[in-house]
């Protein structure tokens, strides 16, 4: 089987796609997936649009269903163009992109890591809405080449929809693309990425409040009578904006703590024992040198397993002299080794990609430095 990885894209999707998705293929090494729910949602939207098209263009007759479904398919493709614009710009800056997942209400590009400068942030964020505006403009002007018919209606609807998507996504508030653009601008002006995130997150909250109040404002200013559907839509969009901006704000506060987290200061001192050592003896040896962890070594002195606190506690005290550490130890996996000089972002990446209760910490020379417990990392977060 040929290697499908793209050398220009260092981040590759690991493992099978999540349940409920189709794999459509790859572009520049980026996996393209679509949720199974696309088809029933597409059919429902096509039926809804067919009714609207029938009212606007009664001369189409039954062809309105063809025009509606053509619009839905073309709009899905335009969403892909929007997400590809983000992805390809990220790749141009050397930022890894693993996957583009398509859906009507939750399309997304999985970009790995933070942008390294305001310019990268600005370019990667703004290019998606610009792509939608370009597609919308091209579709709108292309529709003028048709007489009133299926082609005209599908292209006209596609143009209007993409113009709306482009303009909406440029609104300056997280989690919209315009929020990331605002973050880049504030980051550039202040020199502080965290300040940019906080400003864009609060702008997103302000947008959420404005959307929630939108139907009432429209009624007061222009005499427009909102329906129950209008209030429901405003509630859904407002909730999306509020929850997304709040998540970004919480993440910004979390990242502010990361530089202070260091494996060197969080790691527990460890003792090394052979696999045949009784638990009682290992506990005594650890207490004598005030160590908080036990590492099991093989005959050549190489560490190969860890003994967790919970595993020791699960053995009754009267059974510990007769139970060896090998019986309660957990083998050290490749992802369960961490460097003594790792800090916040690196610690979180290891915990996220290779979940475990404890990790072996090695010093710069490859020797055993200690053990990092996930519980200690969590306590450090809560304490700061």
TORKOL-4160 file (C-alpha; in steps of 0.2 Angstrom, whole numbers, padded with zeros to 4 digits, m for minus):
384
<pt num="1" X="0000" Y="0000" Z="0000"/>
<pt num="2" X="0008" Y="0017" Z="m0005"/>
<pt num="3" X="0012" Y="0030" Z="0009"/>
<pt num="4" X="m0002" Y="0043" Z="0008"/>
<pt num="5" X="0007" Y="0055" Z="0020"/>
<pt num="6" X="0011" Y="0072" Z="0013"/>
<pt num="7" X="0029" Y="0078" Z="0017"/>
<pt num="8" X="0023" Y="0096" Z="0017"/>
<pt num="9" X="0010" Y="0092" Z="0030"/>
<pt num="10" X="0019" Y="0086" Z="0046"/>
<pt num="11" X="0003" Y="0083" Z="0056"/>
<pt num="12" X="m0006" Y="0068" Z="0050"/>
<pt num="13" X="m0023" Y="0061" Z="0056"/>
<pt num="14" X="m0020" Y="0047" Z="0068"/>
<pt num="15" X="m0030" Y="0031" Z="0068"/>
<pt num="16" X="m0047" Y="0028" Z="0060"/>
<pt num="17" X="m0060" Y="0042" Z="0057"/>
<pt num="18" X="m0072" Y="0045" Z="0071"/>
<pt num="19" X="m0089" Y="0035" Z="0071"/>
<pt num="20" X="m0102" Y="0042" Z="0060"/>
<pt num="21" X="m0091" Y="0049" Z="0046"/>
<pt num="22" X="m0087" Y="0046" Z="0028"/>
<pt num="23" X="m0069" Y="0048" Z="0022"/>
<pt num="24" X="m0070" Y="0057" Z="0005"/>
<pt num="25" X="m0051" Y="0057" Z="0002"/>
<pt num="26" X="m0036" Y="0068" Z="0005"/>
<pt num="27" X="m0030" Y="0085" Z="m0001"/>
<pt num="28" X="m0011" Y="0088" Z="0002"/>
<pt num="29" X="m0011" Y="0075" Z="0015"/>
<pt num="30" X="m0027" Y="0082" Z="0024"/>
<pt num="31" X="m0041" Y="0069" Z="0027"/>
<pt num="32" X="m0058" Y="0075" Z="0021"/>
<pt num="33" X="m0072" Y="0068" Z="0031"/>
<pt num="34" X="m0091" Y="0071" Z="0031"/>
<pt num="35" X="m0104" Y="0067" Z="0044"/>
<pt num="36" X="m0117" Y="0053" Z="0040"/>
<pt num="37" X="m0130" Y="0066" Z="0045"/>
<pt num="38" X="m0126" Y="0076" Z="0029"/>
<pt num="39" X="m0138" Y="0066" Z="0018"/>
<pt num="40" X="m0154" Y="0067" Z="0029"/>
<pt num="41" X="m0150" Y="0086" Z="0033"/>
<pt num="42" X="m0147" Y="0089" Z="0014"/>
<pt num="43" X="m0164" Y="0081" Z="0009"/>
<pt num="44" X="m0173" Y="0091" Z="0023"/>
<pt num="45" X="m0165" Y="0107" Z="0017"/>
<pt num="46" X="m0168" Y="0104" Z="m0001"/>
<pt num="47" X="m0187" Y="0101" Z="0003"/>
<pt num="48" X="m0187" Y="0117" Z="0013"/>
<pt num="49" X="m0178" Y="0127" Z="m0001"/>
<pt num="50" X="m0189" Y="0119" Z="m0014"/>
<pt num="51" X="m0204" Y="0127" Z="m0006"/>
<pt num="52" X="m0196" Y="0144" Z="m0005"/>
<pt num="53" X="m0190" Y="0143" Z="m0023"/>
<pt num="54" X="m0207" Y="0138" Z="m0028"/>
<pt num="55" X="m0214" Y="0154" Z="m0021"/>
<pt num="56" X="m0201" Y="0165" Z="m0029"/>
<pt num="57" X="m0201" Y="0156" Z="m0046"/>
<pt num="58" X="m0218" Y="0147" Z="m0048"/>
<pt num="59" X="m0214" Y="0144" Z="m0067"/>
<pt num="60" X="m0201" Y="0131" Z="m0062"/>
<pt num="61" X="m0214" Y="0118" Z="m0057"/>
<pt num="62" X="m0206" Y="0102" Z="m0051"/>
<pt num="63" X="m0189" Y="0107" Z="m0057"/>
<pt num="64" X="m0188" Y="0117" Z="m0041"/>
<pt num="65" X="m0183" Y="0101" Z="m0032"/>
<pt num="66" X="m0168" Y="0099" Z="m0043"/>
<pt num="67" X="m0163" Y="0117" Z="m0041"/>
<pt num="68" X="m0165" Y="0116" Z="m0022"/>
<pt num="69" X="m0154" Y="0100" Z="m0021"/>
<pt num="70" X="m0141" Y="0107" Z="m0033"/>
<pt num="71" X="m0140" Y="0122" Z="m0022"/>
<pt num="72" X="m0137" Y="0111" Z="m0006"/>
<pt num="73" X="m0123" Y="0101" Z="m0015"/>
<pt num="74" X="m0115" Y="0117" Z="m0022"/>
<pt num="75" X="m0116" Y="0125" Z="m0005"/>
<pt num="76" X="m0108" Y="0110" Z="0003"/>
<pt num="77" X="m0094" Y="0111" Z="m0010"/>
<pt num="78" X="m0092" Y="0130" Z="m0006"/>
<pt num="79" X="m0090" Y="0126" Z="0013"/>
<pt num="80" X="m0076" Y="0114" Z="0008"/>
<pt num="81" X="m0068" Y="0128" Z="m0002"/>
<pt num="82" X="m0069" Y="0139" Z="0014"/>
<pt num="83" X="m0061" Y="0126" Z="0025"/>
<pt num="84" X="m0048" Y="0122" Z="0012"/>
<pt num="85" X="m0043" Y="0140" Z="0011"/>
<pt num="86" X="m0039" Y="0140" Z="0030"/>
<pt num="87" X="m0030" Y="0123" Z="0029"/>
<pt num="88" X="m0019" Y="0128" Z="0014"/>
<pt num="89" X="m0014" Y="0144" Z="0021"/>
<pt num="90" X="m0009" Y="0135" Z="0037"/>
<pt num="91" X="0001" Y="0123" Z="0027"/>
<pt num="92" X="0010" Y="0138" Z="0019"/>
<pt num="93" X="0016" Y="0144" Z="0036"/>
<pt num="94" X="0022" Y="0126" Z="0040"/>
<pt num="95" X="0007" Y="0123" Z="0052"/>
<pt num="96" X="0001" Y="0105" Z="0053"/>
<pt num="97" X="m0017" Y="0102" Z="0047"/>
<pt num="98" X="m0024" Y="0084" Z="0051"/>
<pt num="99" X="m0042" Y="0084" Z="0045"/>
<pt num="100" X="m0057" Y="0094" Z="0037"/>
<pt num="101" X="m0074" Y="0088" Z="0043"/>
<pt num="102" X="m0089" Y="0094" Z="0033"/>
<pt num="103" X="m0106" Y="0097" Z="0040"/>
<pt num="104" X="m0119" Y="0110" Z="0038"/>
<pt num="105" X="m0119" Y="0117" Z="0055"/>
<pt num="106" X="m0102" Y="0111" Z="0062"/>
<pt num="107" X="m0089" Y="0111" Z="0048"/>
<pt num="108" X="m0071" Y="0113" Z="0054"/>
<pt num="109" X="m0053" Y="0112" Z="0050"/>
<pt num="110" X="m0042" Y="0103" Z="0063"/>
<pt num="111" X="m0026" Y="0114" Z="0064"/>
<pt num="112" X="m0012" Y="0108" Z="0075"/>
<pt num="113" X="m0004" Y="0120" Z="0087"/>
<pt num="114" X="m0004" Y="0139" Z="0089"/>
<pt num="115" X="0000" Y="0152" Z="0076"/>
<pt num="116" X="0018" Y="0159" Z="0079"/>
<pt num="117" X="0014" Y="0177" Z="0075"/>
<pt num="118" X="0000" Y="0189" Z="0072"/>
<pt num="119" X="0003" Y="0188" Z="0053"/>
<pt num="120" X="0000" Y="0170" Z="0053"/>
<pt num="121" X="m0015" Y="0171" Z="0064"/>
<pt num="122" X="m0022" Y="0185" Z="0053"/>
<pt num="123" X="m0019" Y="0176" Z="0036"/>
<pt num="124" X="m0025" Y="0159" Z="0042"/>
<pt num="125" X="m0041" Y="0166" Z="0049"/>
<pt num="126" X="m0046" Y="0179" Z="0036"/>
<pt num="127" X="m0043" Y="0168" Z="0021"/>
<pt num="128" X="m0059" Y="0157" Z="0024"/>
<pt num="129" X="m0072" Y="0171" Z="0024"/>
<pt num="130" X="m0063" Y="0179" Z="0009"/>
<pt num="131" X="m0065" Y="0163" Z="0000"/>
<pt num="132" X="m0083" Y="0163" Z="0004"/>
<pt num="133" X="m0085" Y="0180" Z="m0002"/>
<pt num="134" X="m0076" Y="0176" Z="m0019"/>
<pt num="135" X="m0087" Y="0161" Z="m0022"/>
<pt num="136" X="m0102" Y="0171" Z="m0017"/>
<pt num="137" X="m0098" Y="0185" Z="m0029"/>
<pt num="138" X="m0093" Y="0173" Z="m0044"/>
<pt num="139" X="m0109" Y="0163" Z="m0041"/>
<pt num="140" X="m0120" Y="0178" Z="m0041"/>
<pt num="141" X="m0113" Y="0185" Z="m0057"/>
<pt num="142" X="m0113" Y="0168" Z="m0065"/>
<pt num="143" X="m0132" Y="0167" Z="m0062"/>
<pt num="144" X="m0135" Y="0182" Z="m0073"/>
<pt num="145" X="m0129" Y="0172" Z="m0088"/>
<pt num="146" X="m0145" Y="0161" Z="m0086"/>
<pt num="147" X="m0163" Y="0165" Z="m0089"/>
<pt num="148" X="m0174" Y="0161" Z="m0075"/>
<pt num="149" X="m0172" Y="0142" Z="m0073"/>
<pt num="150" X="m0163" Y="0129" Z="m0063"/>
<pt num="151" X="m0146" Y="0136" Z="m0066"/>
<pt num="152" X="m0151" Y="0153" Z="m0062"/>
<pt num="153" X="m0160" Y="0149" Z="m0046"/>
<pt num="154" X="m0146" Y="0137" Z="m0039"/>
<pt num="155" X="m0132" Y="0150" Z="m0043"/>
<pt num="156" X="m0142" Y="0165" Z="m0036"/>
<pt num="157" X="m0145" Y="0156" Z="m0020"/>
<pt num="158" X="m0127" Y="0149" Z="m0019"/>
<pt num="159" X="m0121" Y="0167" Z="m0021"/>
<pt num="160" X="m0132" Y="0175" Z="m0008"/>
<pt num="161" X="m0128" Y="0160" Z="0004"/>
<pt num="162" X="m0109" Y="0162" Z="0002"/>
<pt num="163" X="m0110" Y="0181" Z="0004"/>
<pt num="164" X="m0120" Y="0179" Z="0020"/>
<pt num="165" X="m0107" Y="0166" Z="0026"/>
<pt num="166" X="m0092" Y="0177" Z="0022"/>
<pt num="167" X="m0099" Y="0193" Z="0030"/>
<pt num="168" X="m0105" Y="0183" Z="0046"/>
<pt num="169" X="m0089" Y="0175" Z="0048"/>
<pt num="170" X="m0080" Y="0191" Z="0048"/>
<pt num="171" X="m0089" Y="0198" Z="0063"/>
<pt num="172" X="m0076" Y="0202" Z="0076"/>
<pt num="173" X="m0079" Y="0190" Z="0090"/>
<pt num="174" X="m0074" Y="0172" Z="0094"/>
<pt num="175" X="m0077" Y="0158" Z="0089"/>
<pt num="176" X="m0080" Y="0166" Z="0072"/>
<pt num="177" X="m0066" Y="0168" Z="0060"/>
<pt num="178" X="m0067" Y="0187" Z="0063"/>
<pt num="179" X="m0064" Y="0184" Z="0081"/>
<pt num="180" X="m0047" Y="0176" Z="0077"/>
<pt num="181" X="m0044" Y="0191" Z="0065"/>
<pt num="182" X="m0047" Y="0203" Z="0080"/>
<pt num="183" X="m0036" Y="0193" Z="0091"/>
<pt num="184" X="m0022" Y="0194" Z="0078"/>
<pt num="185" X="m0024" Y="0213" Z="0077"/>
<pt num="186" X="m0024" Y="0215" Z="0096"/>
<pt num="187" X="m0010" Y="0204" Z="0098"/>
<pt num="188" X="0000" Y="0214" Z="0085"/>
<pt num="189" X="m0004" Y="0231" Z="0094"/>
<pt num="190" X="m0001" Y="0224" Z="0112"/>
<pt num="191" X="0013" Y="0211" Z="0108"/>
<pt num="192" X="0003" Y="0199" Z="0119"/>
<pt num="193" X="m0007" Y="0184" Z="0112"/>
<pt num="194" X="m0016" Y="0182" Z="0128"/>
<pt num="195" X="m0023" Y="0200" Z="0128"/>
<pt num="196" X="m0029" Y="0197" Z="0110"/>
<pt num="197" X="m0038" Y="0181" Z="0115"/>
<pt num="198" X="m0047" Y="0189" Z="0130"/>
<pt num="199" X="m0052" Y="0204" Z="0119"/>
<pt num="200" X="m0059" Y="0193" Z="0105"/>
<pt num="201" X="m0068" Y="0182" Z="0118"/>
<pt num="202" X="m0077" Y="0196" Z="0126"/>
<pt num="203" X="m0081" Y="0203" Z="0109"/>
<pt num="204" X="m0089" Y="0186" Z="0105"/>
<pt num="205" X="m0099" Y="0187" Z="0121"/>
<pt num="206" X="m0105" Y="0205" Z="0116"/>
<pt num="207" X="m0110" Y="0198" Z="0099"/>
<pt num="208" X="m0120" Y="0184" Z="0107"/>
<pt num="209" X="m0130" Y="0197" Z="0118"/>
<pt num="210" X="m0133" Y="0207" Z="0102"/>
<pt num="211" X="m0140" Y="0192" Z="0093"/>
<pt num="212" X="m0151" Y="0187" Z="0107"/>
<pt num="213" X="m0158" Y="0204" Z="0108"/>
<pt num="214" X="m0159" Y="0205" Z="0088"/>
<pt num="215" X="m0177" Y="0201" Z="0086"/>
<pt num="216" X="m0183" Y="0214" Z="0099"/>
<pt num="217" X="m0171" Y="0227" Z="0092"/>
<pt num="218" X="m0177" Y="0225" Z="0075"/>
<pt num="219" X="m0195" Y="0226" Z="0081"/>
<pt num="220" X="m0192" Y="0242" Z="0090"/>
<pt num="221" X="m0181" Y="0251" Z="0077"/>
<pt num="222" X="m0190" Y="0245" Z="0061"/>
<pt num="223" X="m0207" Y="0239" Z="0066"/>
<pt num="224" X="m0202" Y="0221" Z="0060"/>
<pt num="225" X="m0213" Y="0208" Z="0068"/>
<pt num="226" X="m0202" Y="0193" Z="0073"/>
<pt num="227" X="m0210" Y="0176" Z="0074"/>
<pt num="228" X="m0206" Y="0161" Z="0086"/>
<pt num="229" X="m0194" Y="0154" Z="0073"/>
<pt num="230" X="m0184" Y="0170" Z="0073"/>
<pt num="231" X="m0183" Y="0170" Z="0092"/>
<pt num="232" X="m0177" Y="0151" Z="0092"/>
<pt num="233" X="m0164" Y="0155" Z="0078"/>
<pt num="234" X="m0158" Y="0170" Z="0088"/>
<pt num="235" X="m0157" Y="0159" Z="0104"/>
<pt num="236" X="m0147" Y="0145" Z="0095"/>
<pt num="237" X="m0135" Y="0157" Z="0087"/>
<pt num="238" X="m0133" Y="0167" Z="0103"/>
<pt num="239" X="m0129" Y="0151" Z="0113"/>
<pt num="240" X="m0117" Y="0145" Z="0100"/>
<pt num="241" X="m0107" Y="0162" Z="0101"/>
<pt num="242" X="m0108" Y="0163" Z="0120"/>
<pt num="243" X="m0102" Y="0145" Z="0123"/>
<pt num="244" X="m0088" Y="0147" Z="0110"/>
<pt num="245" X="m0082" Y="0163" Z="0116"/>
<pt num="246" X="m0083" Y="0157" Z="0134"/>
<pt num="247" X="m0073" Y="0142" Z="0130"/>
<pt num="248" X="m0060" Y="0153" Z="0122"/>
<pt num="249" X="m0059" Y="0164" Z="0137"/>
<pt num="250" X="m0057" Y="0149" Z="0149"/>
<pt num="251" X="m0043" Y="0142" Z="0137"/>
<pt num="252" X="m0034" Y="0159" Z="0137"/>
<pt num="253" X="m0034" Y="0159" Z="0156"/>
<pt num="254" X="m0028" Y="0141" Z="0156"/>
<pt num="255" X="m0014" Y="0145" Z="0144"/>
<pt num="256" X="m0008" Y="0159" Z="0155"/>
<pt num="257" X="m0004" Y="0147" Z="0168"/>
<pt num="258" X="0006" Y="0135" Z="0157"/>
<pt num="259" X="0023" Y="0143" Z="0157"/>
<pt num="260" X="0024" Y="0141" Z="0176"/>
<pt num="261" X="0021" Y="0122" Z="0175"/>
<pt num="262" X="0037" Y="0113" Z="0174"/>
<pt num="263" X="0040" Y="0094" Z="0175"/>
<pt num="264" X="0056" Y="0097" Z="0185"/>
<pt num="265" X="0047" Y="0105" Z="0199"/>
<pt num="266" X="0031" Y="0094" Z="0198"/>
<pt num="267" X="0039" Y="0077" Z="0197"/>
<pt num="268" X="0040" Y="0066" Z="0212"/>
<pt num="269" X="0057" Y="0058" Z="0217"/>
<pt num="270" X="0057" Y="0040" Z="0213"/>
<pt num="271" X="0067" Y="0024" Z="0219"/>
<pt num="272" X="0071" Y="0010" Z="0207"/>
<pt num="273" X="0068" Y="m0008" Z="0212"/>
<pt num="274" X="0069" Y="m0025" Z="0204"/>
<pt num="275" X="0053" Y="m0034" Z="0199"/>
<pt num="276" X="0054" Y="m0047" Z="0213"/>
<pt num="277" X="0055" Y="m0034" Z="0227"/>
<pt num="278" X="0040" Y="m0036" Z="0239"/>
<pt num="279" X="0028" Y="m0021" Z="0240"/>
<pt num="280" X="0032" Y="m0019" Z="0259"/>
<pt num="281" X="0050" Y="m0017" Z="0255"/>
<pt num="282" X="0048" Y="m0005" Z="0241"/>
<pt num="283" X="0037" Y="0006" Z="0252"/>
<pt num="284" X="0050" Y="0006" Z="0266"/>
<pt num="285" X="0064" Y="0010" Z="0254"/>
<pt num="286" X="0053" Y="0025" Z="0247"/>
<pt num="287" X="0050" Y="0031" Z="0265"/>
<pt num="288" X="0068" Y="0031" Z="0270"/>
<pt num="289" X="0073" Y="0043" Z="0256"/>
<pt num="290" X="0056" Y="0052" Z="0255"/>
<pt num="291" X="0052" Y="0047" Z="0238"/>
<pt num="292" X="0035" Y="0048" Z="0231"/>
<pt num="293" X="0036" Y="0035" Z="0217"/>
<pt num="294" X="0042" Y="0017" Z="0213"/>
<pt num="295" X="0050" Y="0013" Z="0196"/>
<pt num="296" X="0053" Y="m0006" Z="0192"/>
<pt num="297" X="0069" Y="m0010" Z="0183"/>
<pt num="298" X="0075" Y="m0025" Z="0173"/>
<pt num="299" X="0091" Y="m0035" Z="0176"/>
<pt num="300" X="0100" Y="m0022" Z="0166"/>
<pt num="301" X="0094" Y="m0008" Z="0176"/>
<pt num="302" X="0083" Y="m0001" Z="0163"/>
<pt num="303" X="0066" Y="0005" Z="0169"/>
<pt num="304" X="0051" Y="m0004" Z="0162"/>
<pt num="305" X="0036" Y="m0002" Z="0173"/>
<pt num="306" X="0029" Y="0010" Z="0186"/>
<pt num="307" X="0020" Y="0006" Z="0203"/>
<pt num="308" X="0006" Y="0019" Z="0206"/>
<pt num="309" X="m0001" Y="0024" Z="0223"/>
<pt num="310" X="m0018" Y="0017" Z="0219"/>
<pt num="311" X="m0011" Y="0000" Z="0215"/>
<pt num="312" X="m0001" Y="m0001" Z="0232"/>
<pt num="313" X="m0016" Y="0005" Z="0242"/>
<pt num="314" X="m0027" Y="m0008" Z="0234"/>
<pt num="315" X="m0016" Y="m0022" Z="0242"/>
<pt num="316" X="m0020" Y="m0025" Z="0260"/>
<pt num="317" X="m0005" Y="m0021" Z="0272"/>
<pt num="318" X="m0004" Y="m0039" Z="0278"/>
<pt num="319" X="m0002" Y="m0045" Z="0260"/>
<pt num="320" X="0011" Y="m0033" Z="0255"/>
<pt num="321" X="0026" Y="m0044" Z="0261"/>
<pt num="322" X="0020" Y="m0058" Z="0250"/>
<pt num="323" X="0016" Y="m0047" Z="0234"/>
<pt num="324" X="0029" Y="m0041" Z="0222"/>
<pt num="325" X="0030" Y="m0025" Z="0214"/>
<pt num="326" X="0029" Y="m0033" Z="0197"/>
<pt num="327" X="0011" Y="m0039" Z="0201"/>
<pt num="328" X="0004" Y="m0022" Z="0203"/>
<pt num="329" X="0015" Y="m0012" Z="0191"/>
<pt num="330" X="0010" Y="m0005" Z="0174"/>
<pt num="331" X="0022" Y="m0007" Z="0159"/>
<pt num="332" X="0029" Y="0010" Z="0153"/>
<pt num="333" X="0022" Y="0014" Z="0135"/>
<pt num="334" X="0032" Y="0024" Z="0122"/>
<pt num="335" X="0020" Y="0039" Z="0126"/>
<pt num="336" X="0022" Y="0038" Z="0144"/>
<pt num="337" X="0039" Y="0045" Z="0145"/>
<pt num="338" X="0042" Y="0063" Z="0147"/>
<pt num="339" X="0057" Y="0074" Z="0148"/>
<pt num="340" X="0063" Y="0083" Z="0164"/>
<pt num="341" X="0064" Y="0100" Z="0154"/>
<pt num="342" X="0046" Y="0099" Z="0147"/>
<pt num="343" X="0034" Y="0113" Z="0152"/>
<pt num="344" X="0016" Y="0118" Z="0151"/>
<pt num="345" X="0011" Y="0115" Z="0132"/>
<pt num="346" X="0022" Y="0100" Z="0131"/>
<pt num="347" X="0015" Y="0092" Z="0147"/>
<pt num="348" X="m0003" Y="0095" Z="0141"/>
<pt num="349" X="0001" Y="0088" Z="0124"/>
<pt num="350" X="0008" Y="0072" Z="0132"/>
<pt num="351" X="m0007" Y="0070" Z="0144"/>
<pt num="352" X="m0019" Y="0073" Z="0130"/>
<pt num="353" X="m0011" Y="0061" Z="0117"/>
<pt num="354" X="m0006" Y="0047" Z="0129"/>
<pt num="355" X="m0018" Y="0047" Z="0145"/>
<pt num="356" X="m0011" Y="0039" Z="0160"/>
<pt num="357" X="m0010" Y="0041" Z="0179"/>
<pt num="358" X="0009" Y="0042" Z="0180"/>
<pt num="359" X="0023" Y="0046" Z="0168"/>
<pt num="360" X="0042" Y="0041" Z="0169"/>
<pt num="361" X="0053" Y="0057" Z="0169"/>
<pt num="362" X="0070" Y="0055" Z="0161"/>
<pt num="363" X="0084" Y="0068" Z="0163"/>
<pt num="364" X="0094" Y="0075" Z="0149"/>
<pt num="365" X="0106" Y="0060" Z="0149"/>
<pt num="366" X="0092" Y="0047" Z="0148"/>
<pt num="367" X="0092" Y="0042" Z="0167"/>
<pt num="368" X="0078" Y="0041" Z="0178"/>
<pt num="369" X="0074" Y="0058" Z="0186"/>
<pt num="370" X="0057" Y="0054" Z="0194"/>
<pt num="371" X="0038" Y="0051" Z="0190"/>
<pt num="372" X="0025" Y="0064" Z="0185"/>
<pt num="373" X="0008" Y="0060" Z="0192"/>
<pt num="374" X="m0007" Y="0067" Z="0182"/>
<pt num="375" X="m0015" Y="0071" Z="0199"/>
<pt num="376" X="m0001" Y="0083" Z="0203"/>
<pt num="377" X="m0003" Y="0092" Z="0187"/>
<pt num="378" X="m0021" Y="0094" Z="0190"/>
<pt num="379" X="m0018" Y="0101" Z="0208"/>
<pt num="380" X="m0005" Y="0113" Z="0201"/>
<pt num="381" X="m0018" Y="0120" Z="0189"/>
<pt num="382" X="m0031" Y="0122" Z="0203"/>
<pt num="383" X="m0018" Y="0131" Z="0214"/>
<pt num="384" X="m0013" Y="0144" Z="0202"/>
